[in-house]
Amino acid sequence: MSFKVEGVHHIGITVRDMKRSFEWYSKMFDLKPGPVNHGHGQELSDAVQVEGTELSFSMIEIGSTRIEFLEYHNPRGKDFGLKNGDVGATHICLQIDDMGAAYATLIERGAVFNAPPVTLTDGDLAGSRWAYLRDPDGIQLEIWAQPK
């Protein structure tokens, strides 16, 4: 092979309202967004395969990974409606240090979880705990804590 993958630069998610998303991610996880950039034009439309694209985008850094938020001003996309079992449905998993504290804090801050944390009891991941929650656009997130 003539090249090698060195890591993940970013994960992109399209949101309805970037300001609302940044406020939510900042409130829930104490994450700070970077500068907002704007794009439009035929080259961009061709690259993203969306005719007439006008969008804003920005990134939040978490360690060495970034989450890119994209807000399409034109054309406006459909609201997110995929279930976990639907092809193309994805989620972002944030590793945390303490599930009990994270779950309680996020509930206090207004997070809506699908269910309380699950503890894995078998296999290599036994003792790990995870829980799914959704952001303001209904995009699935996961928090994950490994045993110490």
C-alpha contacts under 8 A as a table, 3 or more apart, distances in Angstrom:
res1	aa1	res2	aa2	distance
1	M	4	K	7.44
8	V	11	I	7.77
8	V	65	T	6.71
9	H	64	S	7.96
9	H	65	T	6.06
9	H	66	R	6.48
10	H	65	T	5.80
10	H	66	R	4.51
10	H	67	I	5.43
10	H	68	E	6.38
11	I	65	T	7.97
11	I	66	R	6.42
11	I	67	I	4.92
11	I	68	E	5.92
12	G	67	I	5.76
12	G	68	E	4.43
12	G	69	F	5.93
12	G	70	L	7.17
13	I	67	I	7.40
13	I	68	E	6.21
13	I	69	F	5.26
13	I	70	L	6.20
14	T	69	F	5.82
14	T	70	L	4.61
14	T	71	E	5.83
14	T	72	Y	7.52
15	V	18	M	6.17
15	V	21	S	7.18
15	V	69	F	6.54
15	V	70	L	6.00
15	V	71	E	5.37
15	V	72	Y	7.88
15	V	137	D	6.49
16	R	71	E	5.93
16	R	72	Y	7.51
16	R	79	D	7.53
16	R	137	D	6.83
17	D	20	R	5.39
17	D	21	S	6.28
17	D	71	E	6.30
18	M	21	S	4.98
18	M	22	F	6.01
18	M	69	F	6.83
18	M	70	L	7.19
18	M	71	E	5.97
19	K	22	F	5.18
19	K	23	E	6.16
20	R	23	E	5.15
20	R	24	W	6.22
20	R	136	P	7.77
21	S	24	W	5.08
21	S	25	Y	6.09
21	S	135	D	7.64
21	S	136	P	6.69
22	F	25	Y	5.18
22	F	26	S	5.84
22	F	32	K	7.63
22	F	33	P	6.58
23	E	26	S	5.19
23	E	27	K	6.02
24	W	27	K	5.09
24	W	28	M	5.98
24	W	135	D	7.53
24	W	136	P	7.35
25	Y	28	M	5.17
25	Y	29	F	5.65
25	Y	30	D	6.94
25	Y	31	L	6.13
26	S	29	F	5.55
26	S	30	D	4.50
26	S	31	L	4.57
26	S	32	K	5.90
26	S	33	P	7.97
27	K	30	D	5.73
27	K	31	L	7.74
27	K	109	R	7.15
28	M	106	L	6.03
28	M	109	R	6.30
28	M	111	A	7.36
31	L	60	I	6.80
31	L	61	E	7.68
31	L	62	I	7.66
32	K	60	I	6.10
32	K	61	E	7.67
33	P	58	S	6.89
33	P	59	M	5.84
33	P	60	I	4.57
33	P	61	E	7.48
34	G	58	S	5.94
34	G	59	M	5.43
34	G	60	I	5.92
34	G	61	E	7.93
35	P	58	S	5.94
35	P	59	M	7.52
36	V	56	S	6.55
36	V	57	F	5.64
36	V	58	S	4.71
36	V	59	M	7.94
37	N	56	S	5.51
37	N	57	F	5.24
37	N	58	S	6.13
38	H	54	E	7.54
38	H	55	L	5.71
38	H	56	S	4.32
38	H	57	F	6.26
39	G	44	L	7.17
39	G	53	T	7.81
39	G	54	E	5.77
39	G	55	L	5.38
39	G	56	S	6.31
40	H	44	L	6.02
40	H	45	S	7.22
40	H	52	G	7.54
40	H	53	T	5.57
40	H	54	E	4.46
40	H	55	L	6.55
41	G	44	L	5.55
41	G	45	S	6.23
41	G	52	G	7.06
41	G	53	T	6.76
41	G	54	E	7.37
42	Q	45	S	4.89
42	Q	46	D	5.98
42	Q	51	E	7.72
42	Q	52	G	7.20
42	Q	53	T	7.85
43	E	46	D	5.21
43	E	47	A	6.17
44	L	47	A	5.02
44	L	48	V	6.20
44	L	53	T	6.86
45	S	48	V	5.46
45	S	49	Q	5.58
45	S	50	V	5.10
45	S	51	E	5.11
45	S	52	G	5.98
45	S	53	T	5.13
46	D	49	Q	4.94
46	D	50	V	6.82
46	D	51	E	7.13
50	V	53	T	5.84
50	V	75	P	7.83
51	E	75	P	7.81
52	G	74	N	6.51
52	G	75	P	6.68
53	T	72	Y	7.08
53	T	73	H	7.66
53	T	74	N	5.41
53	T	75	P	6.21
54	E	72	Y	6.03
54	E	73	H	5.50
54	E	74	N	4.97
54	E	75	P	7.25
55	L	70	L	6.75
55	L	71	E	5.48
55	L	72	Y	4.33
55	L	73	H	5.29
55	L	74	N	6.83
56	S	70	L	5.78
56	S	71	E	5.24
56	S	72	Y	6.61
56	S	73	H	7.52
57	F	68	E	6.77
57	F	69	F	5.45
57	F	70	L	4.44
57	F	71	E	6.33
58	S	68	E	5.62
58	S	69	F	5.44
58	S	70	L	6.87
59	M	66	R	6.04
59	M	67	I	5.42
59	M	68	E	4.27
59	M	69	F	6.02
60	I	66	R	5.47
60	I	67	I	5.29
60	I	68	E	6.54
61	E	64	S	6.96
61	E	65	T	5.87
61	E	66	R	4.34
61	E	67	I	6.52
62	I	65	T	5.31
62	I	66	R	5.86
62	I	67	I	7.77
63	G	66	R	7.84
72	Y	75	P	6.34
72	Y	76	R	5.83
72	Y	77	G	7.06
73	H	76	R	5.77
79	D	137	D	7.38
80	F	137	D	6.56
80	F	138	G	6.39
80	F	139	I	6.97
81	G	138	G	7.57
82	L	86	D	5.95
82	L	89	A	5.93
83	K	86	D	5.40
83	K	89	A	6.68
84	N	89	A	5.80
84	N	90	T	7.40
85	G	89	A	7.08
86	D	89	A	5.52
90	T	140	Q	7.07
91	H	139	I	7.14
91	H	140	Q	4.95
91	H	141	L	5.19
91	H	142	E	6.91
92	I	140	Q	6.97
92	I	141	L	4.96
92	I	142	E	6.11
93	C	141	L	5.80
93	C	142	E	4.38
93	C	143	I	5.54
93	C	144	W	6.72
94	L	141	L	7.67
94	L	142	E	6.13
94	L	143	I	4.89
94	L	144	W	6.15
95	Q	143	I	5.87
95	Q	144	W	4.79
95	Q	145	A	5.90
96	I	99	M	6.86
96	I	102	A	7.40
96	I	143	I	6.51
96	I	144	W	5.82
96	I	145	A	5.22
97	D	145	A	5.74
97	D	146	Q	7.55
98	D	101	A	5.53
98	D	102	A	6.02
98	D	145	A	6.23
99	M	102	A	5.05
99	M	103	Y	5.80
99	M	117	P	7.68
99	M	129	R	6.84
99	M	130	W	7.61
99	M	143	I	7.85
99	M	144	W	7.28
99	M	145	A	5.80
100	G	103	Y	5.33
100	G	104	A	6.17
101	A	104	A	5.27
101	A	105	T	5.97
102	A	105	T	5.14
102	A	106	L	5.94
103	Y	106	L	5.26
103	Y	107	I	6.10
103	Y	117	P	7.73
104	A	107	I	5.22
104	A	108	E	6.14
105	T	108	E	5.01
105	T	109	R	6.22
106	L	109	R	4.95
106	L	110	G	6.34
106	L	111	A	5.28
107	I	110	G	5.12
107	I	111	A	4.94
107	I	112	V	6.86
107	I	113	F	7.99
108	E	111	A	7.37
111	A	133	L	7.04
111	A	134	R	7.68
111	A	135	D	7.98
112	V	133	L	5.77
112	V	134	R	6.53
113	F	116	P	6.88
113	F	131	A	7.17
113	F	132	Y	5.79
113	F	133	L	4.13
113	F	134	R	6.79
114	N	131	A	7.55
114	N	132	Y	5.71
114	N	133	L	5.66
114	N	134	R	7.82
115	A	131	A	6.91
115	A	132	Y	7.11
116	P	131	A	6.40
117	P	129	R	6.26
117	P	130	W	5.32
117	P	131	A	4.53
117	P	132	Y	7.90
118	V	129	R	5.43
118	V	130	W	5.40
118	V	131	A	6.23
119	T	126	A	7.60
119	T	127	G	6.05
119	T	128	S	5.82
119	T	129	R	4.39
119	T	130	W	6.74
120	L	125	L	6.53
120	L	126	A	4.87
120	L	127	G	5.45
120	L	128	S	5.55
120	L	129	R	6.25
121	T	125	L	7.73
121	T	126	A	4.58
121	T	127	G	5.97
122	D	125	L	6.89
122	D	126	A	4.85
123	G	126	A	5.47
125	L	128	S	5.64
125	L	146	Q	7.73
127	G	146	Q	6.72
127	G	147	P	5.52
128	S	144	W	7.26
128	S	145	A	5.69
128	S	146	Q	4.33
128	S	147	P	5.56
129	R	144	W	5.80
129	R	145	A	5.26
129	R	146	Q	6.45
130	W	142	E	6.74
130	W	143	I	5.53
130	W	144	W	4.45
130	W	145	A	6.42
131	A	142	E	5.57
131	A	143	I	5.53
131	A	144	W	6.89
132	Y	140	Q	6.75
132	Y	141	L	5.66
132	Y	142	E	4.41
132	Y	143	I	6.59
133	L	140	Q	5.98
133	L	141	L	5.32
133	L	142	E	6.18
134	R	137	D	7.50
134	R	138	G	5.00
134	R	139	I	5.27
134	R	140	Q	4.67
134	R	141	L	5.69
135	D	138	G	5.23
135	D	139	I	5.37
135	D	140	Q	6.72
135	D	141	L	7.14
136	P	139	I	7.36
